[in-house]
Amino acid sequence: MAHGETTGGFEKTPGWLDWYDGPATPTFRLPAGAVDAHCHVFGPGAQFPYAPERKYTPCDASADELFALRDQLGFTSNVIVQATCHGADNSALVDALRRAGDRARGVATVRRDVTEQELAELHDAGVRGVRFNFVKRLVDRVPTDALEEIVAKIAPLGWHVVIYFEADDLPELYDFFSAIPTDVVVDHMGRPDVTKDPDGPEFGLFLRFLRENPNVWTKVTCPERLSVTGPRALDGEQDAYRDVVPFARRVVEEFPDRVLWGTDWPHPNLKDHMPDDGVLVDGIPRIAPTPDLQRRLLVDNPRRLYWPGTSFDPSASSEGA
Ligand SMILES: O=C(O)c1cc(C(=O)O)oc(=O)c1
């Protein structure tokens, strides 16, 4: 399959940017056992058709391509998050998880009528959470009573809820989110407007949300989405997206045991450039400046959430596929 292809008779959304081919090998050496805790697979469309209700059609981004990226960047494992272009059909995700062996876990999208049997099958494949998406350009809103039903079904499995929303929506959703009894993981720091002050009221509300709810975690991800002034993670740039750094670093330093990092590969819906994932990895020490913070962010936290009860042994070289 060629890079940037969309198979199965689908047509990419006009202006779609394909993931960066041939990423740099990072200069930052990831700690042993590091987890890319936010990435996706798209199709391939010919094998895993995109959902009729999708808001965009991507280029294919297969599990094999994800595993090649994992190996090149130096990650041990992935957390693969169901992308909205696949709706609630988790087949591409489950296929990727099964092929990764114990080296991947997943976050699925399910509907309120999901059965116990379906959840058990997802669990067996490696799914450990469900994603609730509130970003209007990506999905139609699901009523909160449906989401509450889903929470009641997944909680007994020990799963958590991943939430994706924009900063402007946090005031309205604050009480609903705070009432979720399972662990909750916020995608991309709740998408702050990074032209605002990290000490101002908007990001202050997000920090308060984390302080008041010890079950809430956040991914310090997607600087390439949030950045306004860059510079871009391309051509070996070692100071990429410096306008996002104060926000991410703030969260990592205050909540070192509730943060996760991921590439966001293959970076859906970027409009002006596609980052080099190797250069993105090189940005990690600027948000987690010490080896201790880096180990918690990249190894201890994702392993506690996604591989609980197992300890990673850096001396074991082959961990599944
Ligand atoms: O901001 C986005 O466009 C985006 C989309 C998706 C998805 O379509 O699932 O996932 C993400 O993490 C981010």
The ligand as a Gaussian input file, in Angstrom:
#p B3LYP/6-31G(d) Opt

LIG

0 1
 O       -8.700000      17.104000      16.397000
 C       -8.984000      16.174000      15.614000
 O       -9.359000      16.356000      14.449000
 C       -8.890000      14.790000      16.097000
 C       -9.703000      13.813000      15.508000
 C       -9.720000      12.570000      16.049000
 C      -10.632000      11.543000      15.553000
 O      -11.210000      11.745000      14.486000
 O      -10.807000      10.545000      16.269000
 O       -8.928000      12.233000      17.089000
 C       -8.080000      13.145000      17.654000
 O       -7.387000      12.779000      18.620000
 C       -8.065000      14.456000      17.146000

